[in-house]
């Protein structure tokens, strides 16, 4: 017997918690990759050895590709929404406006968080790529089905560091910049707290 999914994949913005997209259909698979950096020791690089001494260079950020299907083939015209969902995903990946970032420079895309029920931990990330493949159209040319592939890279918003960069870039007075930095840092922490609570798995 078919049972509908009890939890849907959701990706939303840390910067703007009201901006989020819920999957119409959950991904059919999920692969998370994490690079481990090793390099050959310089002293042995030129030697023709099958096994050489290697040096550990650190652990890279986790990456994943999430494939989401949006289908409005059976939906009534008034309830068709794949265009809006895809536009929101693109908005998450595009640099924000100066009004949205409120003084942070340079302008950048959203820091995001992805969540999928209780069994998967939340994934703090940025969107590295968005690929949209339209596979079905109405007779008048309106897209009714699309596969969206998101390239995600793990990463968290660096609290306060953007403000410090902006301060140097804009050459503000130290007193005003310090006050502004404290204000934005407190705002950042409040936003992170709200998003953490919002995406925390239910107990």
Residue, then its C-alpha position, 0 to 999 in steps of 0.5 A: x500500500x502506498x504511503x505518502x512521505x511524512x517529511x518533505x525536503x526543504x531548503x531555506x535562507x538563513x538571511x531571510x527565513x521566510x524564503x524557502x522551497x519545499x520539495x513537491x517530491x522528495x529526492x530519490x537518492x542522496x549522496x554526500x561527498x567529502x574531499x580528504x586532501x593528501x599531497x605527495x611529499x615534495x622530496x619524493x615527487x620526482x621519484x618513480x615510486x608506486x607508493x610515496x610519502x604523503x602529507x595530510x592537507x585538511x578536510x574539505x567541505x561536504x558537497x551534494x547534488x539534490x535532484x527535485x521533481x516538480x510536476x503540474x501536469x495533473x494540476x488545475x491551471x490556477x494551482x500550477x506553481x513550478x514556475x514560482x518554486x524554480x524562481x525561488x530556488x534561483x533567488x536563493x542562488x543569486x546575489x542579493x540586493x543591497x536592501x536585502x543585505x543592509x550594508x554588507x559588501x560585497x553582495x552575495x547569495x543566501x546562506x541556506x539550510x536544508x532539512x529532511x525530516x528527523x532521520x537526516x541532520x540539517x545541512x548548513x550550505x550554500x548553493x553552488x549550482x542550479x540546473x533546470x531541465x524542463x521535460x513536459x509542456x502544455x499545448x501553449x508552451x507553458x512548462x508543466x514538469x521540471x527536474x531541478x538539480x541543486x549543487x550544495x556545499x556545506x558552509x555556515x554564515x561567518x557571524x560578524x566577518x562580513x561586517x568587518x570587511x564592509x567596514x574596511x571597504x567603505x572606510x567608515x569611522x571606527x566608532x560607528x562601524x563597531x556599533x554597527x557591527x555589534x548590532x548586525x552580529x546580534x541580528x545574525x545570532x537572532x536569525x540563526x537561532x530562529x532558523x535553528x529552531x525552525x529546522x530542528x527535528x521534532x522530538 
